[in-house]
Amino acid sequence: MTYFGYIFTVVKKDLLYEVRSKEIVLSILVFSLLSIVTFNFALILHLE
């Protein structure tokens, strides 16, 4: 197995564990939404 194969296997296993536990999924979604909104207001370009 190649280096990237090992990385893919570990990431896949970790993501499956997180989705099954459902503890962190809601936190990730809230953090993502807040990050998008924050950067949207921070990077507003006034195109005229």
Rosetta blueprint (number, residue, H / E / L):
1 M L
2 T L
3 Y H
4 F H
5 G H
6 Y H
7 I H
8 F H
9 T H
10 V H
11 V H
12 K H
13 K H
14 D H
15 L H
16 L H
17 Y H
18 E H
19 V H
20 R H
21 S H
22 K L
23 E L
24 I L
25 V H
26 L H
27 S H
28 I H
29 L H
30 V H
31 F H
32 S H
33 L H
34 L H
35 S H
36 I H
37 V H
38 T H
39 F H
40 N H
41 F H
42 A H
43 L L
44 I L
45 L L
46 H L
47 L L
48 E L
